[in-house]
Amino acid sequence: MRFPIVKHFKYFMGLTLIVLVLGVVSIFTRGFNMGIDFTGGSIVDLTFNQEVTVAQVRDVLNEHGMGNSIIQLENSTNNEASKSVLIRTGLVEDEQLRAAVNDMKALGDYQINRMENIGATIGEELIEQAAMAVVLSWLLMIVYITYRFEFNFAVAAVAALVIDVFVTISYFSFFQMELDSSFVAALLTVVGFSINGTVVIFDRIRENLKLHRRSEGLEELVETSIWQCMTRTVYTESTALFAVLVIFLYGGATIHNFMFAMLVGFASGGYTSICLAGPMWIKMRERKNNKPAAAN
């Protein structure tokens, strides 16, 4: 006996609205933890003559009030020590940064490969470009899905994508995880993955519509279509989530936030594709069919 998904759409939508409201509250009260890619900061690339650890580098930075900097070990074989170190700091004075770099001599001789500043203006441009990239992907999907299916399908699919993106952003606000340029790539990956599951279900709905009788309700048709795709959807979602979860747990700090965004986005994408997209299409189609005729 299968669970009636379409019949319980109002409960799924209510749960979604609660999550969205909590996300709005978190965004307006807690804000975001923006990385230096957006807020501006400094990047220092050093190569030591001997291997150093993250803890050693952070101890030196702590003495100069830069303990929150992001420290990445490059070309490391054991993820614990390396000769190549990349340091990302927030906005600090040049004298403060140079003093910290100079004190790195306590860890051994080193060579400065790069030391540059990223201005806040560049960060603002990245935010604008990131927003434009996500919105542009939605617009192109509306055009393509309208061409391949119909406009109601396109609107329902993109509405589900907007929910996925907003849920992912809300989680980063709630947990105050750092947003950097890789977060944009994660969002676009989530959009691409989520739309795939939704389109598969919509394609089945379109095929079943060809055999649909006017005496039969759309709810039953959509319910049948969703369950016909359920095995494929669950298998696809599960394998993707397992892979992302493993990389999130064992992939290292460098890609931790990137994989967290994909983990949340993929989970939300599976939920919206199964529980929301089809019923939203029904509501839009019914509203269109019930629209009163224009007066002569």
C-alpha positions in Angstrom: 0.0 0.0 0.0 1.6 3.3 -1.1 1.5 6.5 0.8 -0.8 9.2 -0.8 1.6 12.0 -1.6 -0.7 14.3 -3.5 -3.4 14.0 -1.0 -1.1 15.2 1.8 0.3 18.1 -0.3 -1.0 20.7 2.1 1.0 19.1 5.0 4.2 19.0 2.9 3.6 22.6 1.9 3.0 23.6 5.5 6.2 22.0 6.6 8.1 23.7 3.8 6.6 27.1 4.7 7.7 26.6 8.3 11.3 25.9 7.2 11.2 28.9 4.8 10.0 31.2 7.6 12.7 29.9 10.0 15.2 30.6 7.2 14.0 34.1 6.7 14.2 34.8 10.5 17.7 33.4 10.6 18.9 35.4 7.6 17.5 38.7 9.0 18.7 38.0 12.6 21.9 36.1 12.2 22.9 37.1 8.6 25.7 35.2 6.8 29.3 34.3 7.6 30.8 35.7 4.4 34.2 34.5 3.4 37.0 36.7 2.0 35.8 36.0 -1.5 32.9 38.2 -0.7 34.0 40.5 2.1 37.6 41.0 1.0 40.8 39.9 2.8 44.3 38.6 2.1 45.8 35.5 0.7 49.3 34.3 1.6 51.0 31.4 -0.1 54.1 30.1 1.7 56.5 27.2 1.0 58.6 26.1 3.9 61.8 24.1 3.8 60.3 21.7 6.3 56.8 20.4 6.9 54.6 22.4 9.2 51.1 21.6 10.7 47.9 23.7 10.7 48.2 24.0 14.5 51.7 25.5 14.3 50.6 28.1 11.7 47.5 29.0 13.6 49.5 29.5 16.8 51.6 32.1 15.1 48.5 33.8 13.6 46.8 33.8 17.1 49.6 36.0 18.4 48.5 38.6 15.8 44.7 38.3 16.3 44.3 36.3 13.1 43.4 32.9 14.6 40.1 32.7 12.6 42.0 32.6 9.3 41.5 29.6 6.9 44.7 27.5 6.7 45.0 25.0 3.9 47.9 22.5 3.5 48.8 21.9 -0.2 50.5 18.9 -1.6 50.0 17.1 1.7 50.3 13.3 1.7 48.8 12.7 5.2 46.6 15.9 5.6 48.5 16.7 8.8 51.7 18.4 7.7 53.0 20.0 4.5 55.7 22.3 3.2 53.1 24.3 1.2 50.6 26.5 3.2 47.8 28.7 1.9 46.5 31.2 4.4 43.2 33.2 3.9 42.5 36.0 6.3 39.9 38.6 6.8 40.4 42.3 6.4 43.6 43.2 8.4 46.1 46.0 8.2 49.2 45.4 6.0 51.5 45.9 9.0 49.6 43.3 11.0 49.8 40.8 8.1 53.4 41.4 7.4 54.3 41.0 11.1 52.5 37.6 11.2 54.2 36.4 8.1 57.6 37.5 9.4 57.0 35.6 12.6 56.5 32.4 10.6 60.3 32.2 10.6 59.9 30.5 14.0 58.6 27.5 12.1 61.6 27.4 9.7 62.8 29.1 6.6 60.2 29.8 3.9 59.5 31.4 0.6 56.6 33.7 -0.1 54.9 32.6 -3.4 52.1 35.1 -3.2 50.7 37.7 -0.9 47.8 39.8 -2.2 44.7 41.6 -1.0 41.1 41.1 -2.2 39.1 44.3 -2.0 35.5 44.4 -0.8 34.5 45.9 -4.2 35.5 42.6 -5.9 33.5 40.8 -3.2 30.4 42.8 -4.1 30.8 42.0 -7.7 31.1 38.3 -6.9 27.8 38.4 -5.0 26.1 40.1 -7.9 27.5 37.6 -10.4 26.5 34.7 -8.2 22.9 35.9 -7.9 22.8 36.5 -11.7 24.2 33.0 -12.4 21.5 31.3 -10.3 18.6 33.5 -11.6 19.8 33.0 -15.2 19.8 29.2 -14.7 16.2 29.5 -13.6 15.2 31.6 -16.6 16.8 29.3 -19.1 15.1 26.3 -17.4 11.8 28.0 -17.7 12.4 28.5 -21.4 13.5 25.0 -22.0 10.9 23.2 -20.0 8.2 25.4 -21.5 9.4 24.3 -25.0 9.6 20.6 -24.1 6.5 20.4 -21.8 4.4 23.5 -21.0 4.6 26.7 -19.1 2.9 25.3 -16.0 5.5 22.5 -15.8 8.2 25.1 -16.0 6.8 27.3 -13.3 6.3 24.4 -10.9 9.8 23.0 -11.5 11.5 26.4 -11.0 9.4 27.0 -7.9 10.8 23.8 -6.5 14.3 24.9 -7.4 13.8 28.2 -5.6 12.8 26.3 -2.5 15.9 24.1 -2.8 18.2 27.1 -3.1 16.6 29.0 -0.3 16.7 26.0 2.1 20.4 25.6 1.3 21.1 29.3 2.0 19.1 29.2 5.2 21.1 26.3 6.6 24.3 28.2 6.0 22.8 31.2 7.8 21.5 29.1 10.7 24.8 27.3 11.3 26.9 30.3 10.4 29.0 28.3 7.9 31.3 30.4 5.7 30.2 31.4 2.3 32.8 31.5 -0.4 33.0 31.3 -4.2 32.7 27.5 -4.1 29.2 27.9 -2.6 28.0 29.4 -5.9 29.3 26.3 -7.7 27.5 24.1 -5.1 24.2 26.0 -5.6 24.4 25.5 -9.4 25.1 21.8 -8.9 22.1 21.5 -6.7 19.9 23.3 -9.3 21.1 20.9 -12.0 20.6 17.8 -9.9 17.2 18.8 -8.5 15.8 19.7 -11.9 16.8 16.3 -13.3 14.6 14.5 -10.8 11.7 16.8 -11.3 11.8 16.6 -15.1 11.8 12.8 -14.9 8.5 12.9 -12.9 7.1 15.5 -15.2 7.9 13.5 -18.3 6.0 10.5 -16.8 3.0 12.9 -16.1 3.1 14.1 -19.7 3.1 10.5 -21.0 0.2 9.5 -18.7 -1.7 12.6 -19.8 -2.0 11.1 -23.3 -4.1 8.2 -21.8 -5.9 10.4 -19.3 -9.7 10.5 -19.4 -11.5 13.6 -18.5 -13.6 11.7 -16.0 -10.4 10.9 -14.0 -8.9 13.4 -11.6 -5.4 14.9 -12.1 -4.6 14.0 -8.5 -4.7 10.3 -9.3 -2.7 10.7 -12.5 0.1 12.6 -10.7 0.1 10.2 -7.8 0.5 7.3 -10.2 3.2 9.1 -12.1 5.2 9.9 -9.0 5.1 6.3 -7.8 6.0 4.9 -11.2 9.2 7.0 -10.9 9.7 6.4 -7.2 12.2 3.5 -7.4 14.4 5.3 -9.9 14.2 8.5 -7.9 15.1 6.8 -4.6 18.0 5.0 -6.1 19.4 8.1 -7.8 18.9 10.3 -4.7 20.4 7.6 -2.3 23.5 6.9 -4.4 24.2 10.7 -4.8 23.6 11.4 -1.1 25.9 8.5 0.0 28.7 9.8 -2.1 28.3 13.4 -1.0 28.0 12.3 2.7 31.3 10.3 2.5 33.2 13.2 0.9 31.6 15.5 3.5 32.8 13.4 6.4 36.3 12.4 5.1 37.1 14.9 2.3 38.9 17.4 4.5 38.2 20.9 5.6 39.0 22.4 2.2 35.7 21.2 0.6 33.7 20.7 3.8 31.4 23.7 3.2 31.0 22.9 -0.5 29.9 19.3 0.3 27.6 20.5 3.1 25.8 22.7 0.6 25.4 19.8 -1.8 24.2 17.5 0.9 21.5 19.9 2.0 20.6 20.8 -1.5 20.4 17.2 -2.8 18.2 16.2 0.1 15.9 19.2 -0.4 15.9 18.5 -4.2 14.6 14.9 -3.7 11.9 16.2 -1.3 10.6 18.9 -3.6 10.7 16.7 -6.7 8.6 14.0 -5.0 6.4 15.9 -2.7 5.9 19.4 -4.1 6.6 19.7 -7.8 3.7 17.5 -9.1 1.0 18.8 -6.7 2.1 22.4 -7.5 1.6 21.7 -11.2 -1.9 20.5 -10.4 -2.7 23.7 -8.6 -1.5 25.8 -11.5 -3.3 23.8 -14.1 -6.6 23.9 -12.2 -6.2 27.7 -11.7 -5.7 28.1 -15.4 -8.7 25.9 -16.3 -10.9 27.7 -13.8 -10.0 31.2 -15.0 -13.2 33.0 -15.9 -13.7 33.9 -19.6 -13.0 37.4 -20.6 -16.1 39.6 -21.1 -17.1 40.4 -24.6 
